[in-house]
Amino acid sequence: MADDDYVYDEATGEWRPAAEVAAEAAAAGIVRDSAGTRLADGDQVVVIKDLKVKGSSTVIKQGTVIRGIRLTDDPAEVDCRHDGIRGLVLRTEFLRKR
């Protein structure tokens, strides 16, 4: 994120630097999608970009719905399963909550 990006904080009612908000979220362990929406275990998410699966010739297309995600210790990653691909870990920067 650039230094001039700001996010509206609804709790305080003021605009704050996006880098500051992201640092606080990472410190608190809050998992957020690409749009900043909070994610929880069991949520459904949509892939916002075509993703190649490492170790496979499979591509997960943009718009694919992933059901039943599981949060990991890393707030930037979620664990999920899609079409028989077990142990699939996706970065939250490529997901949007449905």
C-alpha positions in Angstrom: 0.0 0.0 0.0 1.2 3.5 -0.7 1.7 6.0 2.0 -1.2 8.1 0.7 -3.8 5.3 1.1 -6.3 5.9 3.9 -9.1 3.7 5.3 -12.2 5.0 7.2 -12.3 3.5 10.7 -15.9 3.1 11.7 -15.1 2.6 15.3 -13.4 6.0 15.8 -15.1 7.8 12.9 -11.9 9.1 11.3 -9.6 8.4 8.3 -6.4 6.5 9.2 -3.4 5.4 7.2 -4.0 2.0 5.6 -0.5 0.8 6.7 -1.3 1.6 10.3 -4.6 -0.3 10.1 -3.0 -3.3 8.5 -0.2 -3.4 11.1 -2.8 -3.3 13.9 -4.8 -6.1 12.3 -1.7 -8.3 11.9 -0.8 -7.7 15.5 -4.2 -8.6 16.7 -4.4 -11.7 14.6 -7.5 -10.6 12.8 -7.9 -12.2 9.4 -9.2 -10.0 6.7 -9.9 -10.5 3.0 -8.7 -8.3 0.1 -11.6 -5.8 0.7 -10.9 -5.6 4.5 -13.8 -7.7 5.6 -13.2 -9.9 8.6 -13.0 -13.6 7.9 -14.0 -16.5 10.3 -13.9 -20.3 10.2 -16.5 -21.7 7.9 -16.9 -18.6 5.8 -17.4 -18.8 2.0 -15.0 -16.8 -0.1 -14.6 -16.0 -3.8 -11.3 -16.0 -5.6 -10.6 -12.6 -7.3 -7.7 -13.7 -9.5 -6.8 -16.8 -11.5 -4.4 -18.8 -9.3 -2.1 -21.6 -10.3 -1.8 -24.5 -7.8 1.8 -25.4 -7.0 2.6 -29.1 -7.7 -0.4 -29.5 -9.9 -1.5 -28.4 -13.4 -4.8 -27.1 -11.9 -5.8 -23.5 -12.1 -8.4 -22.0 -9.8 -10.3 -19.5 -11.9 -11.5 -16.1 -10.9 -15.0 -16.2 -9.4 -14.6 -19.7 -7.9 -16.4 -20.1 -4.6 -14.5 -21.7 -1.8 -16.7 -23.0 1.0 -15.7 -23.8 4.6 -12.4 -22.1 5.0 -10.3 -22.6 8.1 -8.1 -20.0 9.6 -4.4 -20.6 10.2 -1.9 -19.2 12.6 -0.8 -16.8 9.8 -3.4 -14.0 9.3 -2.5 -13.7 5.7 -3.4 -17.4 4.8 -6.5 -19.6 5.0 -6.7 -23.4 4.7 -9.4 -24.8 2.4 -10.3 -27.7 0.1 -11.4 -27.4 -3.5 -12.3 -30.2 -6.0 -10.2 -32.8 -4.3 -7.2 -30.6 -3.7 -6.4 -31.2 -0.1 -4.2 -29.0 2.0 -4.8 -26.0 -0.2 -3.6 -22.8 1.4 -4.7 -19.5 -0.1 -3.5 -16.0 0.6 -6.2 -13.7 1.8 -5.1 -11.0 -0.6 -6.7 -13.1 -3.4 -10.0 -13.7 -1.6 -13.2 -11.8 -1.1 -15.9 -12.8 1.4 -19.1 -13.9 -0.2 
